[in-house]
Amino acid sequence: MNSPFFKPEEFACRCNYDDCVSSQNFMNEDFLELLFKVRAQIDFPMVVTSAYRCEKHNRDVGGVTRSNHVRGLACDVKMLNQYDRYELVEQCIAHGLSIVMYPTFLHLELRRGRPRLSVHI
């Protein structure tokens, strides 16, 4: 993983369990490549609040059973204003990433097929 915009630890599991195999190396390279391209197109930082999750951490935070976080195909990004949210959604769709919108963050993921936009606000 090599990006001027992100640090590797931003993508590691944040569970702090002793038996966790936490590593940013579990992130899918295709997903990261698209995410890096998106970030290069916007003029504000992306604050990653959750990326890779081990199975145990995913259960603890209420993640779905087959979460793309566990597969390294997703991350959540904190959103501070509506303008940035719109710009990020636009760039994600243009680069083939799907988005789930929540009130304070966006869930970005790589799915098969066309990108999807879902709203949970």
Backbone bond lengths (Angstrom), bond angles and torsions (degrees), N, CA, C in turn:
res aa  C-N    CA-C-N  psi(-1)  N-CA   C-N-CA  omega(-1)  CA-C   N-CA-C  phi
1 M - - - 1.445 - - 1.525 108.36 -
2 N 1.293 115.62 123.64 1.458 119.33 -178.49 1.526 108.96 -142.56
3 S 1.333 115.42 110.16 1.461 120.02 -179.13 1.523 109.44 -147.70
4 P 1.327 117.22 138.20 1.464 119.13 175.72 1.533 112.66 -74.93
5 F 1.329 117.23 -9.47 1.465 121.47 -174.34 1.527 114.64 -100.48
6 F 1.324 117.44 -19.78 1.462 121.33 -174.67 1.525 110.61 -131.13
7 K 1.337 114.93 153.66 1.453 121.68 172.16 1.523 107.53 -102.13
8 P 1.337 118.50 144.73 1.473 120.32 -179.34 1.526 113.64 -53.86
9 E 1.331 117.65 -37.17 1.468 119.56 -176.93 1.530 112.95 -66.37
10 E 1.335 118.08 -16.88 1.462 120.04 176.89 1.523 111.91 -64.54
11 F 1.332 116.76 -21.66 1.461 121.41 -175.63 1.520 113.37 -102.92
12 A 1.326 118.20 -2.80 1.458 122.18 -179.08 1.522 111.16 -78.97
13 C 1.324 116.29 155.96 1.461 121.79 176.18 1.520 108.91 -61.25
14 R 1.319 116.11 139.94 1.468 121.16 -175.90 1.527 112.69 -107.00
15 C 1.316 116.50 23.52 1.459 119.89 -173.90 1.521 113.83 -77.81
16 N 1.308 118.78 -32.68 1.463 123.43 -176.64 1.523 113.47 65.50
17 Y 1.330 118.76 22.52 1.465 121.28 174.66 1.525 108.38 -77.05
18 D 1.316 116.47 141.34 1.467 120.92 -179.23 1.521 112.59 -61.27
19 D 1.331 116.83 -32.96 1.458 120.18 -176.90 1.533 113.33 -94.25
20 C 1.320 116.89 6.92 1.469 120.05 -179.31 1.527 109.47 -73.83
21 V 1.309 115.02 139.70 1.460 120.79 176.51 1.524 108.95 -96.75
22 S 1.321 115.57 39.92 1.449 123.30 -175.61 1.521 112.11 -50.26
23 S 1.298 115.12 124.06 1.459 119.71 177.61 1.514 109.80 -162.45
24 Q 1.314 116.02 135.48 1.457 119.78 175.15 1.525 110.96 -67.38
25 N 1.335 116.55 -13.48 1.464 120.12 179.39 1.520 112.63 -69.03
26 F 1.334 117.29 -8.74 1.454 120.76 177.60 1.524 112.01 -83.84
27 M 1.311 118.05 -5.94 1.462 120.74 178.04 1.524 109.56 -72.91
28 N 1.309 115.78 140.23 1.457 122.63 178.70 1.526 109.73 -69.47
29 E 1.316 116.88 128.94 1.471 121.31 -176.56 1.526 112.55 -64.12
30 D 1.321 117.94 -37.55 1.470 120.48 178.77 1.528 110.98 -64.41
31 F 1.343 116.18 -41.31 1.460 120.44 177.49 1.526 110.22 -62.02
32 L 1.338 116.43 -48.77 1.464 119.98 -178.98 1.520 111.77 -61.55
33 E 1.305 117.36 -39.57 1.468 120.43 179.50 1.530 110.72 -60.06
34 L 1.328 116.89 -44.73 1.465 120.32 178.25 1.525 111.36 -66.58
35 L 1.329 116.35 -41.14 1.462 120.15 179.07 1.527 110.79 -61.82
36 F 1.321 117.37 -41.61 1.470 121.64 179.06 1.522 110.50 -64.72
37 K 1.324 117.42 -37.80 1.470 120.88 177.64 1.527 110.81 -65.74
38 V 1.326 116.06 -41.26 1.467 120.39 177.12 1.523 109.39 -60.38
39 R 1.320 116.95 -48.25 1.467 120.91 -177.26 1.524 111.36 -61.47
40 A 1.312 117.64 -34.91 1.465 121.25 179.64 1.532 111.94 -66.83
41 Q 1.338 117.27 -20.36 1.458 121.76 -177.20 1.524 113.88 -92.16
42 I 1.322 117.26 -15.16 1.462 119.61 -177.77 1.525 110.05 -105.99
43 D 1.320 116.68 159.31 1.465 119.68 -175.36 1.530 112.92 -111.79
44 F 1.321 116.25 32.71 1.463 121.17 175.68 1.531 108.38 -142.80
45 P 1.320 117.24 154.58 1.472 119.44 -179.09 1.528 111.88 -70.75
46 M 1.319 115.32 150.53 1.456 121.70 173.41 1.525 106.96 -104.41
47 V 1.325 116.64 118.87 1.459 121.31 179.71 1.529 108.22 -95.80
48 V 1.333 115.46 104.89 1.464 121.65 -179.14 1.529 108.17 -79.79
49 T 1.333 116.12 120.02 1.465 120.22 179.94 1.522 112.68 -100.49
50 S 1.323 117.13 -19.25 1.462 121.81 177.66 1.519 108.05 -160.41
51 A 1.326 115.89 133.76 1.470 119.98 176.15 1.530 107.24 -132.21
52 Y 1.337 117.88 -109.23 1.463 119.20 178.73 1.527 109.79 -63.74
53 R 1.341 116.01 139.44 1.466 122.43 174.49 1.519 108.67 -131.99
54 C 1.325 116.88 133.17 1.457 119.34 170.90 1.537 107.17 -69.67
55 E 1.321 117.24 163.04 1.473 121.44 -178.04 1.528 111.85 -55.83
56 K 1.326 117.37 -43.89 1.463 121.37 -177.33 1.532 111.24 -64.57
57 H 1.330 116.46 -45.47 1.469 120.01 179.38 1.518 110.44 -64.64
58 N 1.308 117.34 -39.69 1.460 121.02 179.13 1.530 110.50 -60.04
59 R 1.335 117.76 -42.71 1.470 120.94 176.69 1.529 110.36 -63.56
60 D 1.338 116.17 -44.06 1.470 120.55 -176.85 1.524 113.52 -62.66
61 V 1.340 116.88 -31.75 1.473 119.27 -179.33 1.528 112.16 -93.82
62 G 1.335 116.92 5.03 1.457 120.62 177.06 1.516 114.02 81.95
63 G 1.330 117.05 21.55 1.460 120.60 178.22 1.522 111.86 -68.22
64 V 1.311 116.91 153.88 1.463 121.08 179.24 1.525 109.83 -68.47
65 T 1.322 116.48 157.34 1.461 122.52 -174.21 1.527 112.73 -56.13
66 R 1.296 117.97 -46.87 1.474 120.77 -178.53 1.525 110.70 -104.58
67 S 1.305 116.14 48.04 1.466 122.16 -176.30 1.527 111.99 -62.16
68 N 1.309 115.41 138.78 1.461 119.74 174.55 1.527 111.64 -69.96
69 H 1.322 118.27 -16.38 1.469 120.55 173.80 1.536 109.55 -62.05
70 V 1.331 117.15 -42.33 1.462 122.29 -178.41 1.526 110.75 -66.55
71 R 1.306 116.85 -28.20 1.471 122.12 -178.88 1.524 112.32 -93.00
72 G 1.334 117.56 0.63 1.462 120.78 179.56 1.516 113.88 74.33
73 L 1.324 115.89 23.51 1.459 121.54 -176.50 1.524 112.90 -111.08
74 A 1.349 117.90 14.18 1.458 119.77 -175.87 1.516 111.51 -151.81
75 C 1.332 114.38 157.37 1.465 121.04 170.28 1.521 108.24 -152.33
76 D 1.327 114.86 157.13 1.456 121.71 175.77 1.521 108.12 -108.51
77 V 1.330 116.16 138.07 1.460 122.06 -176.95 1.523 109.02 -124.82
78 K 1.315 116.45 125.21 1.461 122.88 178.91 1.529 109.15 -67.60
79 M 1.330 116.11 137.38 1.456 121.00 179.59 1.522 109.87 -117.02
80 L 1.327 115.96 131.72 1.462 120.84 -177.16 1.518 113.53 -101.22
81 N 1.346 117.20 -23.34 1.467 118.46 179.23 1.523 110.62 -154.07
82 Q 1.320 116.23 163.32 1.463 122.32 -175.01 1.527 113.21 -69.44
83 Y 1.336 116.77 -33.90 1.465 119.39 179.30 1.524 109.93 -62.66
84 D 1.334 117.15 -47.93 1.469 120.67 179.08 1.523 110.59 -63.05
85 R 1.329 116.31 -39.20 1.474 120.14 178.77 1.527 110.02 -58.92
86 Y 1.323 116.97 -47.91 1.467 120.68 -179.79 1.525 110.70 -60.27
87 E 1.320 116.88 -47.44 1.467 120.58 -178.32 1.526 111.34 -62.48
88 L 1.327 116.70 -41.33 1.461 119.62 -179.88 1.528 111.08 -67.20
89 V 1.314 117.67 -42.44 1.470 121.09 177.17 1.526 110.42 -59.54
90 E 1.318 116.50 -45.86 1.462 121.61 179.91 1.535 111.39 -58.74
91 Q 1.319 117.36 -45.87 1.463 121.45 -179.14 1.531 111.79 -69.48
92 C 1.311 117.36 -38.26 1.461 120.02 179.10 1.523 111.18 -62.43
93 I 1.315 116.48 -46.94 1.462 120.14 179.12 1.527 110.41 -63.23
94 A 1.326 117.28 -41.63 1.468 120.82 179.05 1.528 111.78 -62.10
95 H 1.332 117.29 -28.31 1.469 121.18 -178.83 1.522 112.80 -99.92
96 G 1.336 118.07 4.76 1.455 120.82 173.49 1.514 116.26 91.11
97 L 1.332 118.13 15.74 1.459 120.87 177.66 1.530 110.47 -97.93
98 S 1.317 116.51 143.62 1.461 122.04 175.16 1.517 109.23 -89.17
99 I 1.334 116.15 154.62 1.457 122.08 -175.51 1.525 109.77 -134.29
100 V 1.332 115.20 138.94 1.463 121.21 166.93 1.521 104.92 -118.77
101 M 1.326 116.03 122.07 1.474 121.11 -177.62 1.520 110.16 -92.93
102 Y 1.328 115.52 130.51 1.457 123.98 173.25 1.523 107.05 -120.92
103 P 1.324 118.93 166.94 1.467 119.90 -176.45 1.528 114.96 -56.22
104 T 1.325 118.18 -38.37 1.471 119.71 -174.54 1.518 114.44 -117.25
105 F 1.324 117.56 -2.19 1.461 119.53 -179.94 1.518 111.19 -153.35
106 L 1.330 114.76 165.32 1.458 122.27 173.67 1.515 108.48 -115.17
107 H 1.313 116.13 136.18 1.458 122.29 172.89 1.531 105.65 -97.32
108 L 1.322 116.92 119.11 1.470 122.53 -179.16 1.513 108.50 -109.76
109 E 1.334 116.70 136.82 1.463 118.58 -179.55 1.517 111.62 -152.79
110 L 1.331 113.86 158.56 1.452 121.61 176.34 1.516 107.37 -102.07
111 R 1.336 116.08 119.31 1.464 122.97 179.24 1.512 109.56 -122.25
112 R 1.303 115.05 161.95 1.468 119.32 173.39 1.523 109.17 -71.57
113 G 1.309 116.29 149.21 1.453 120.18 177.95 1.516 112.69 82.87
114 R 1.311 114.81 -161.37 1.468 121.16 -177.95 1.522 111.14 -72.38
115 P 1.348 117.25 149.38 1.458 120.11 176.68 1.526 111.34 -61.75
116 R 1.341 115.61 146.50 1.455 120.77 178.74 1.516 109.85 -120.93
117 L 1.319 115.14 151.58 1.458 121.68 175.18 1.523 107.46 -123.40
118 S 1.342 116.24 122.58 1.452 122.49 177.12 1.516 108.03 -122.64
119 V 1.325 116.54 148.67 1.463 120.63 -178.46 1.534 109.30 -123.24
120 H 1.338 115.11 128.22 1.470 122.45 176.73 1.522 107.95 -127.30
121 I 1.321 115.77 62.72 1.476 120.64 -177.07 1.518 109.29 -114.06
